[in-house]
Amino acid sequence: MLLPMLFLKGLELTLAGSVIAVLLLLIRRFGSKKLGPRVMCWLWTILLLKLLLPVSWSGMVSLENWTDPYLYDVRYGAGKMVTEAGKVWNGLRDRLLPQEKEWMAYSPMRMYQNGQELQVPMPAVKQELVSSLQAQTSMMQSQTVMAILWVTGGAGVWCWKRWKSRGVRRWIAMSVPFNCAELDRLLEDCCREINIRSRVRLMRSALPYPALHGWFRPVILLPYESMTLYAKEELRLILLHELWHYKQKDILMFLLARFLRLIHWFNPLIRLALNRFEEDLEIRCDWRVLRQLEREEGLSYGLLLIRQGELNGGTLPSCGPGLPLLTGASRVRHRLGHVAVFLKQSYGNVNVQRPWRILLGISVTFMLAFILLPSNNLYGLLRQEQTPMLYAYWLEEGANPRDTDVINSMTAQMIGITGSAVGDSPVRLVYQSPFEADAFQHTWNRLHLLIESEEQPWPIQVDVRPIRATMHEQGLSSGNVLLMLHYPYRPIKYWGFSSGKKMMSDLSSLELLDSMKVY
């Protein structure tokens, strides 16, 4: 069950992330220059959190309350597509594995007899029940196949990216210390200027552009011919840019964006949004540098971006955050546009911080987080049904626990339906109670229920003394008892899982044993 659940959870996250990505892309297109790159990076953080958080919580004003019906319930929605995939897989399995139905119809059942565990042959199951069980199994198997395709595709994309960047990684590995006293003094001055106390090293590399590399041991990589390629003032601007990347922990953000792009490799909206997020990290860093510069220096910084874009040529992959991310004319234009906006707002060394702009950015961020991070209100309703329950059914002599009528009667009694149909049934619910265990044991049981197989089931020990007392109170002295332990799973909207354990027992075993295993 683990792979289907992971697939459906990933599908839920990628659909919710797509809605957020579209909204943020529109805000970026029409309002980024008003909000500024810092606020845009705050907004992109909402998308990162949505894609990363494995646990969701419900919200009455969540955007998903309005978008989910279109994503899941319509004819071509995710819910209908997953259901149709299960039906197609069921038809293929009928043609490829026709003998499986026969095995399901005649499979034996575990049972306690006189205190001993046995495999007891049971009467054949009716065809309609076999078909229902097979349809449920097909749904799980089709989701398992889709999960495997998802993981395989991600692994393939990762291998392709590694192969494409092999040259860059080789150049980084072959970098050597940049032994230049003048440049070392310039680096120390830049570190003092932006209050960085950690040691940042300078290295020469075969890369045609400057770049920041490494997190625990940060290194600024410069081309071999940096002293002739750039003037001293340009080198200062480059060092300030890379040091601000280091101070703002942008390397982690870039790595996180690339990881999420790999996970959601099939979703073009997520990939596009994460690319724009990386661009906004660069623009935020530009603004940080520009706040330290005079107006003439700001103009020189814009000219440096143009020249570095020409040097990069747009042909080489980047190795990390920094100036090499200027690969492409559109990115250069976008960054230069923000540089121009900043220079219009700031004069000399005085940065005009408009209170209304900061207040607007904080308000927009909190408002969007309030409606985008929570999940559909349906989540809260589903998660209320999480308590593991233990049921005990009394079956009269000769009652088949796998007969369709008996199963329907057990289900009706489990959910509280009463009436003559239940009263005349050969099965009666005699005990119902939450399954008592500590939180760690419940977590352990749920984990094993997800990863166990039919060949290697995970038994759970159940105390049967309360059930025995109930049987005595009701004066039941013949027949059998069917124990059922039910673990519901509601971590995914629109898809509810449940995993159960069961065991048949005769009444003599119930008298002999204080606890029994359910499988």
C-alpha positions in Angstrom: 0.0 0.0 0.0 2.9 2.4 0.5 3.7 3.1 -3.1 0.0 3.9 -4.0 -0.3 6.2 -1.1 3.0 8.0 -2.0 1.8 8.3 -5.6 -1.6 9.8 -4.6 0.0 12.1 -2.1 2.5 13.3 -4.7 -0.4 13.8 -7.2 -2.3 15.9 -4.6 0.8 18.1 -3.9 1.6 18.6 -7.6 -2.1 19.6 -8.4 -2.2 22.0 -5.4 1.2 23.3 -6.4 0.1 23.9 -9.9 -2.8 26.2 -8.7 -0.4 28.2 -6.6 2.2 28.3 -9.4 -0.3 29.8 -11.8 -1.4 32.4 -9.3 2.2 33.4 -8.4 3.2 33.6 -12.1 0.4 36.0 -12.7 1.4 38.1 -9.7 5.0 38.1 -10.9 4.0 39.0 -14.5 1.8 42.0 -13.5 3.0 43.1 -10.1 6.6 42.1 -9.4 8.0 45.6 -10.0 5.5 47.0 -7.6 6.0 44.4 -4.9 9.8 44.0 -5.4 12.0 40.9 -5.5 12.1 40.4 -1.8 8.3 40.1 -1.5 8.2 37.8 -4.6 10.7 35.5 -2.9 8.4 35.5 0.2 5.5 34.5 -2.1 7.5 31.8 -3.7 8.2 30.3 -0.3 4.5 29.5 -0.1 4.9 27.3 -3.1 8.0 25.6 -1.6 6.2 24.9 1.7 3.1 23.5 -0.1 5.3 21.1 -2.2 7.4 20.1 0.8 4.9 19.6 3.7 3.8 16.0 3.9 1.0 16.9 6.4 -1.9 19.0 5.4 -4.5 20.8 7.5 -8.0 21.9 6.5 -9.1 25.5 6.2 -12.5 27.1 5.7 -11.1 29.8 3.3 -8.7 27.6 1.5 -8.5 28.1 -2.3 -8.7 24.4 -2.7 -12.3 24.5 -1.6 -13.1 26.1 -4.9 -10.5 24.5 -7.2 -10.6 20.9 -6.1 -14.0 20.1 -7.8 -12.4 21.1 -11.1 -9.2 19.2 -10.5 -10.8 15.9 -9.2 -14.5 15.6 -9.9 -14.8 16.6 -13.6 -14.8 14.2 -16.4 -11.1 14.6 -17.0 -10.1 15.3 -13.4 -7.5 13.4 -11.4 -10.0 11.3 -9.5 -11.8 10.1 -12.7 -8.4 9.4 -14.5 -7.1 7.3 -11.6 -10.3 5.3 -11.5 -10.2 4.7 -15.2 -6.6 3.6 -15.0 -7.6 1.0 -12.4 -10.4 -0.3 -14.7 -8.1 -0.6 -17.6 -5.5 -2.4 -15.5 -8.3 -4.8 -14.2 -9.2 -5.7 -17.8 -5.6 -6.4 -18.7 -5.1 -8.6 -15.7 -8.3 -10.5 -16.5 -6.8 -11.4 -19.9 -3.2 -12.0 -18.7 -3.9 -13.7 -15.3 -7.2 -15.5 -15.6 -6.2 -18.1 -12.9 -6.0 -15.4 -10.2 -9.8 -15.3 -9.8 -9.8 -19.0 -9.1 -7.2 -18.6 -6.4 -9.1 -15.8 -4.8 -12.3 -17.8 -4.8 -10.8 -20.8 -3.1 -8.0 -19.4 -0.9 -7.9 -20.7 2.7 -8.5 -18.7 5.9 -6.6 -18.5 9.2 -8.5 -19.7 12.2 -8.0 -20.7 15.8 -9.3 -24.1 16.7 -8.9 -25.5 20.2 -6.2 -22.8 20.9 -4.1 -23.6 17.8 -3.6 -21.5 14.6 -4.6 -23.4 11.5 -5.2 -22.7 7.8 -8.8 -23.8 7.2 -10.3 -24.3 3.8 -13.5 -22.2 3.2 -16.4 -22.6 0.8 -15.9 -20.9 -2.6 -16.5 -17.2 -2.7 -19.3 -15.9 -5.0 -18.1 -14.5 -8.3 -19.5 -11.0 -7.5 -17.3 -10.7 -4.4 -14.3 -12.0 -6.2 -14.8 -9.3 -8.9 -15.2 -6.6 -6.3 -12.0 -7.7 -4.5 -10.1 -7.9 -7.8 -11.3 -4.4 -8.8 -9.9 -3.0 -5.5 -6.7 -4.9 -6.0 -6.4 -3.6 -9.6 -6.9 0.0 -8.4 -4.0 -0.4 -5.9 -1.8 -2.1 -8.5 -2.4 0.5 -11.2 -1.4 3.2 -8.7 1.7 1.2 -7.8 2.6 1.1 -11.5 2.1 4.9 -11.8 4.3 5.4 -8.7 7.0 3.3 -10.2 6.8 5.3 -13.5 7.0 8.5 -11.5 10.1 7.4 -9.6 11.7 5.9 -12.7 11.1 9.2 -14.6 12.7 11.2 -11.8 15.7 8.9 -11.7 16.1 9.3 -15.5 15.9 13.1 -15.4 18.5 13.1 -12.6 20.9 10.9 -14.6 20.4 13.1 -17.7 21.2 16.2 -15.6 24.2 14.6 -14.1 25.5 13.6 -17.5 24.9 17.1 -19.0 26.7 18.8 -16.1 29.7 16.4 -16.1 32.0 19.0 -17.6 31.1 21.7 -15.1 31.6 19.3 -12.2 35.0 18.3 -13.6 36.0 22.0 -13.8 34.9 22.6 -10.3 36.9 19.6 -9.0 40.0 20.8 -10.8 39.8 24.4 -9.4 42.9 25.7 -7.6 43.5 28.4 -5.0 43.5 32.0 -6.3 46.8 33.3 -4.9 46.5 37.0 -5.3 47.1 39.3 -2.4 45.2 42.2 -4.0 42.1 40.1 -4.6 42.3 38.6 -1.1 42.3 42.2 0.4 39.3 43.1 -1.8 37.5 40.0 -0.6 38.2 40.9 3.1 36.9 44.4 2.5 33.7 43.1 0.9 33.2 40.6 3.8 33.5 43.5 6.3 31.2 45.6 4.2 28.3 43.1 4.4 29.3 41.7 7.9 30.3 38.2 6.9 32.6 36.6 9.5 32.9 33.1 8.0 35.8 32.2 5.9 35.1 32.3 2.2 37.8 31.1 -0.2 38.7 32.3 -3.7 39.5 29.7 -6.3 40.5 29.7 -10.0 38.5 27.4 -12.3 38.0 26.7 -15.9 34.4 28.1 -15.7 33.9 31.0 -18.0 31.9 32.8 -15.3 32.1 33.6 -11.5 30.0 31.3 -9.3 29.4 30.5 -5.6 29.9 26.9 -4.8 29.6 24.9 -1.5 27.6 25.4 1.6 29.7 24.2 4.5 33.0 25.4 2.9 31.9 28.2 0.6 34.1 29.0 -2.4 33.8 31.8 -4.9 35.0 30.4 -8.3 36.5 32.9 -10.7 37.8 32.3 -14.2 41.5 31.9 -14.7 41.8 35.2 -16.6 39.7 37.2 -14.1 42.4 39.8 -13.4 42.4 40.7 -17.1 38.7 40.1 -17.9 37.4 42.4 -15.2 38.4 45.7 -13.7 39.0 46.0 -10.0 35.6 47.7 -9.5 33.9 45.0 -11.5 35.6 42.3 -9.3 34.2 44.1 -6.2 30.7 44.0 -7.6 31.1 40.3 -8.5 32.3 39.5 -5.0 29.5 41.5 -3.3 27.0 39.6 -5.4 28.3 36.2 -4.5 28.8 37.1 -0.9 25.2 38.3 -0.6 24.1 34.9 -2.1 26.1 33.2 0.7 24.7 35.5 3.5 21.1 35.0 2.4 21.6 31.2 2.2 20.5 31.2 -1.4 22.5 28.0 -2.2 20.0 26.0 0.0 17.1 27.6 -1.8 18.6 26.8 -5.2 19.2 23.2 -4.2 15.7 22.9 -2.8 14.2 24.3 -6.0 16.2 21.8 -8.1 15.2 18.9 -5.9 11.5 19.9 -6.3 11.9 20.3 -10.0 13.3 16.8 -10.1 10.4 15.4 -8.0 7.8 17.1 -10.2 9.7 16.4 -13.5 6.5 15.8 -15.4 4.7 19.0 -14.3 5.6 22.0 -16.6 3.9 24.5 -14.4 6.0 23.5 -11.4 9.2 23.6 -13.4 8.4 27.0 -14.8 7.5 28.4 -11.4 10.7 27.1 -9.8 12.8 28.6 -12.7 11.1 32.0 -12.0 11.8 31.5 -8.3 15.5 31.1 -9.1 15.5 34.3 -11.2 13.8 36.2 -8.4 16.5 35.0 -6.0 19.1 36.5 -8.4 17.1 39.8 -8.6 16.8 40.0 -4.8 20.6 39.6 -4.6 21.0 42.4 -7.2 18.9 44.7 -5.1 21.0 43.9 -2.0 24.1 44.8 -3.9 22.6 48.0 -5.3 21.7 49.3 -1.9 25.4 49.5 -1.1 26.3 51.4 -4.3 26.3 55.0 -5.5 24.1 55.7 -8.5 27.1 55.6 -10.9 28.2 52.3 -9.5 24.6 51.0 -9.9 24.8 51.9 -13.6 28.2 50.0 -13.8 26.5 47.0 -12.2 23.8 46.9 -14.9 26.5 47.1 -17.6 28.4 44.3 -15.9 25.2 42.1 -16.1 25.0 42.8 -19.8 28.7 41.9 -20.4 28.6 38.8 -18.2 25.5 37.6 -20.2 27.5 38.0 -23.4 30.5 36.1 -21.9 28.3 33.2 -20.7 26.8 32.8 -24.2 23.8 30.9 -22.8 25.3 27.5 -23.6 26.7 26.2 -20.3 24.7 24.9 -17.3 25.2 26.7 -14.1 26.9 25.0 -11.1 25.2 27.1 -8.4 23.7 30.5 -7.6 25.5 33.5 -8.8 26.2 35.4 -12.0 26.3 32.3 -14.2 22.5 32.2 -14.0 22.5 34.9 -16.7 22.1 32.2 -19.4 19.6 33.7 -21.8 18.6 37.1 -23.2 15.2 37.1 -21.5 16.7 36.7 -18.0 19.2 39.5 -18.7 16.3 41.8 -19.8 14.2 40.9 -16.7 17.1 41.6 -14.3 18.0 44.8 -16.0 14.4 45.9 -15.8 14.5 45.5 -12.0 17.9 47.2 -11.8 16.3 50.2 -13.6 13.3 50.2 -11.2 15.7 50.3 -8.3 17.7 53.1 -9.7 14.6 55.1 -10.2 13.6 54.6 -6.6 17.0 55.2 -5.1 19.4 58.1 -5.5 23.1 57.9 -4.5 23.6 55.9 -1.4 20.1 56.7 0.0 17.7 53.9 -0.5 14.1 55.0 -0.4 12.2 52.4 1.7 8.6 53.2 1.3 6.6 52.0 4.3 3.5 51.3 2.2 5.5 49.0 0.0 6.8 46.9 2.9 3.3 46.9 4.5 1.8 45.8 1.2 4.3 43.0 0.8 3.7 41.6 4.3 -0.1 41.9 3.9 -0.1 40.1 0.5 2.2 37.4 1.8 0.2 36.6 4.9 -3.1 36.8 3.0 -2.0 34.4 0.3 -0.4 32.0 2.8 -3.7 32.0 4.7 -5.7 30.9 1.7 -3.1 28.8 -0.2 -1.3 26.7 2.5 -4.3 25.1 4.1 -6.0 22.2 2.2 -9.6 21.5 1.4 -12.0 21.6 4.3 -12.8 18.0 3.3 -9.5 17.1 4.9 -10.7 18.0 8.4 -13.8 15.9 8.0 -11.9 12.8 6.8 -9.2 13.0 9.4 -11.7 12.8 12.2 -12.1 9.1 11.3 -8.6 8.0 12.3 -9.2 5.9 15.4 -8.3 2.2 15.0 -11.3 0.0 15.9 -11.6 -3.6 17.1 -14.7 -5.5 16.1 -15.9 -9.0 17.1 -18.7 -10.7 15.2 -20.5 -13.8 16.3 -21.3 -16.2 13.4 -23.8 -19.0 13.8 -22.7 -22.6 12.9 -22.2 -22.9 9.1 -22.1 -19.2 8.4 -19.5 -18.4 5.7 -17.6 -15.2 6.7 -16.8 -14.6 3.0 -20.3 -14.9 1.8 -21.6 -11.7 0.2 -24.8 -11.5 2.3 -22.7 -12.0 5.5 -20.2 -9.3 4.5 -23.0 -6.9 3.7 -24.6 -7.5 7.1 -21.3 -7.0 8.9 -20.8 -3.7 7.1 -24.3 -2.5 7.9 -23.8 -3.3 11.6 -20.4 -1.7 11.6 -21.7 1.7 10.3 -24.7 1.5 12.6 -27.5 0.4 10.2 -30.2 -1.6 12.0 -33.4 -3.4 10.9 -34.8 -6.7 10.1 -32.2 -7.6 7.5 -29.6 -7.3 10.3 -31.7 -9.1 12.8 -32.3 -12.1 10.6 -28.6 -12.3 9.6 -26.4 -15.3 10.7 -23.8 -12.8 11.9 -24.1 -10.3 14.8 -21.8 -7.6 16.0 -21.1 -8.4 19.7 -18.1 -6.2 20.5 -16.9 -2.8 19.2 -14.2 -0.7 20.8 -11.3 1.5 20.0 -8.1 -0.5 19.8 -6.1 0.4 22.8 -2.3 1.0 22.3 0.2 3.8 22.8 1.0 6.3 20.0 4.3 4.6 19.1 2.6 1.2 18.7 -0.1 2.6 16.5 2.5 4.3 14.3 4.5 1.0 14.2 1.4 -0.9 13.2 0.4 1.5 10.5 3.9 1.4 9.0 3.9 -2.4 8.9 0.4 -2.4 7.4 1.7 -0.3 4.6 4.7 -2.3 3.7 3.6 -5.9 4.5 2.9 -8.5 1.8 0.5 -11.5 1.6 3.6 -13.7 1.8 4.9 -12.1 4.9 2.0 -10.7 7.0 2.6 -8.8 10.2 0.4 -10.2 13.0 -0.9 -7.9 15.7 -1.7 -9.2 19.2 -5.2 -8.5 20.4 -6.6 -8.9 24.0 -9.7 -11.0 23.7 -10.8 -11.0 27.4 -13.3 -8.2 26.9 -14.8 -10.1 24.0 -15.0 -13.3 26.0 -16.8 -11.4 28.8 -19.3 -10.0 26.3 -20.0 -13.5 24.8 -20.7 -14.7 28.4 -23.1 -11.8 29.0 -25.0 -12.5 25.8 -25.2 -16.3 26.6 -23.6 -17.4 23.3 -22.3 -20.9 23.5 -22.1 -22.1 19.9 -20.8 -20.8 16.6 -17.6 -18.9 15.8 -16.1 -15.5 16.4 -14.6 -13.3 13.7 -12.1 -10.7 15.0 -11.5 -7.7 12.8 -9.0 -4.9 13.5 -9.5 -1.9 11.3 -6.9 0.8 10.7 -8.3 3.8 8.6 -5.9 6.0 6.6 -7.1 9.5 5.6 -3.9 11.3 4.6 -5.1 12.0 1.0 -8.1 14.0 -0.1 -10.7 12.1 -2.1 -8.9 8.8 -1.5 -9.5 7.0 1.7 -7.5 3.9 2.6 -8.1 1.3 5.2 -6.1 -1.7 6.2 -7.5 -4.5 8.3 -6.6 -7.6 10.1 -8.9 -10.5 10.8 -8.9 -13.9 12.4 -11.6 -16.6 12.9 -11.9 -18.4 16.2 -14.1 -21.1 17.7 -15.5 -20.5 21.2 -13.2 -23.0 22.9 -10.1 -21.1 21.7 -11.7 -17.9 23.1 -11.9 -19.6 26.5 -8.3 -20.9 26.4 -6.5 -17.8 25.2 -6.3 -14.3 26.7 -4.8 -12.9 23.4 -4.9 -13.8 19.8 -3.0 -12.8 16.6 -4.9 -11.2 13.8 -3.5 -11.3 10.3 
